[in-house]
Amino acid sequence: MNFKKLGLYILTLTILLFSYHFLFVKNSNISHFAYVDSQKLMKEYKGMLELNETLEQKGRELKASLDTLSMELQNDIKKYEKDRSSMSERERKTNEELIGRKQQQFFQYKASLEEKAKSENQKIVSSELIKINGLIAEFGKANGYSIIFGTTDGNILYANPEIEITNEVLLFLNNKYDSGK
């Protein structure tokens, strides 16, 4: 009977020690988790703000260039419409074909420029996002985080606001940006 009680006592003690180790000792070095509001980072990070301004300026320049070409085409059409009544059938047909080709060339050129600008913008933004992710990884390592989640469009349905570190990461990113200028 003593051996049974002793065996039960040792088994209970072993289970308690194992539970203590599993719940407290092993988990004392559990990963440090946090999350950032990715949209806020993109809206308030100085590097992204400057990048957006640069891309918008390029867009304005492209639009101005296309507007000039479009205006030239519109002037050609207006001139044709004004002079059409005094033209022979052959001259009208020639001018219509010429204007049609100019329109087609303009739209092809416009589509080509827009596609090229879109592709370049995607490359530039992608490069900046890779840089941002690298800086966030640097921040995470320096501050003992194992995982930093980014919230975008509901991919995290709930997180305790106490583990949101958006402002800290934003400060880190903006300081790195300022020091790199």
Phi, psi and omega in degrees: 000319177298322179293325178293316179294319179295317178298318178293320178297314180295318179296316179297315179298318179297316179296317178297315179296317178298315179298316179300313180298315182294317184279326187247308184291307182296322183273357180292338176252029177298148182304147177266116183255150175203171175218157176234151174276101185299322180296319179296320178301315182292329181279332188244353178286124185302322179298320179287324177298316179294319179299315179298320179296318178298315180294322178295321178297316177300320178297319178295319179295318178298315180298318179298318179297314179293324178297321178297313179296321179296319180296319177299317179296317179297321178296319177298318180294315179298318179297317179299312181298324180291319186267354187302319184295335180264004182266153173285167179301318180295318179295319178298313181298317179297314180294321178295318178295318179297314179294320178299317178295318179298319178297314180298316179297318180299312182293324176294316179297316179299312180298319179296313179296318180296319179294318179297316179296318179298315180297315179297317179298318179297319179296316181295314180295317179301317178299318179294321179294322176298318178298314180299315180299321177297318179292322178294321176298318177300315178300314181299315179296317182294335183250013173076022178272140174266325180220133170237116179273152173246130179267125173216124173048044171082018178286344168243115185282328176207141172210142179297126181301341179293339180257011174279129182236026183305311183296322179293317179293319179299317177299315178300311181299315182292324176296317178297319180297313181296321182286341180272354181279000000 
